[in-house]
């Protein structure tokens, strides 16, 4: 029985270490995806706001150029 434990213990440590690395990478990937999604959502909200805001009340340089012409 002692011989089996000699091989099983290092294998278990390697398997647990690999699982921790894969699990950590997955968690970090999900956090990054969430941040990217929030950034895209904010950008879409800005675009919708720009579309719904009349050109006369915009404070952006492009809108100022459009009202000057």
Backbone torsions as a table, in degrees:
resi	resn	phi	psi	omega
1	UNK	NA	-33.6	-179.8
2	UNK	-65.8	-31.1	179.3
3	UNK	-67.6	-37.6	179.1
4	UNK	-67.9	-39.1	179.6
5	UNK	-64.5	-31.6	-179.4
6	UNK	-63.0	-34.3	179.8
7	UNK	-92.6	-31.4	-176.4
8	UNK	-71.1	-39.1	-177.0
9	UNK	-61.5	-50.2	177.6
10	UNK	-64.6	-37.2	177.7
11	UNK	-61.9	-42.7	179.3
12	UNK	-62.2	-41.9	179.2
13	UNK	-63.6	-43.0	179.0
14	UNK	-64.6	-43.5	-179.7
15	UNK	-63.6	-42.9	178.4
16	UNK	-65.5	-39.7	177.8
17	UNK	-63.9	-44.2	178.8
18	UNK	-64.1	-40.0	178.1
19	UNK	-63.7	-38.9	178.2
20	UNK	-65.2	-40.1	179.6
21	UNK	-66.1	-47.4	-179.9
22	UNK	-64.3	-43.4	178.9
23	UNK	-63.1	-42.1	178.1
24	UNK	-64.5	-41.3	178.3
25	UNK	-63.7	-39.0	179.1
26	UNK	-63.7	-46.2	-179.3
27	UNK	-61.9	-45.4	179.2
28	UNK	-63.3	-37.6	177.8
29	UNK	-63.4	-42.5	179.4
30	UNK	-65.7	-38.4	178.3
31	UNK	-63.6	-43.7	179.1
32	UNK	-63.4	-43.3	178.3
33	UNK	-61.0	-39.5	-180.0
34	UNK	-65.1	-42.8	177.9
35	UNK	-62.5	-43.4	178.8
36	UNK	-61.8	-41.3	179.2
37	UNK	-63.8	-42.8	179.0
38	UNK	-63.8	-39.6	179.0
39	UNK	-63.6	-44.5	179.2
40	UNK	-64.4	-40.4	179.5
41	UNK	-63.2	-42.8	177.8
42	UNK	-61.7	-40.0	179.7
43	UNK	-66.1	-41.2	178.0
44	UNK	-63.7	-40.7	177.5
45	UNK	-61.5	-40.2	178.0
46	UNK	-63.8	-42.0	-179.6
47	UNK	-64.5	-44.5	179.2
48	UNK	-62.7	-41.2	178.8
49	UNK	-62.9	-40.7	178.7
50	UNK	-64.7	-38.0	-179.5
51	UNK	-68.2	-39.8	-176.5
52	UNK	-81.0	-18.5	-179.5
53	UNK	-83.7	128.5	177.6
54	UNK	-60.3	148.5	-175.7
55	UNK	-61.9	-29.7	-177.2
56	UNK	-68.8	-27.9	-175.7
57	UNK	-97.1	-1.9	-179.9
58	UNK	-72.8	147.5	179.6
59	UNK	-110.4	10.5	-178.7
60	UNK	-80.7	153.5	178.7
61	UNK	-60.0	-38.2	-179.8
62	UNK	-64.6	-40.0	-179.7
63	UNK	-69.5	-36.3	178.4
64	UNK	-64.6	-40.8	177.8
65	UNK	-64.4	-39.7	-178.0
66	UNK	-67.4	-35.1	-179.1
67	UNK	-79.7	-21.4	179.7
68	UNK	-74.7	-29.1	-175.3
69	UNK	-76.6	NA	NA
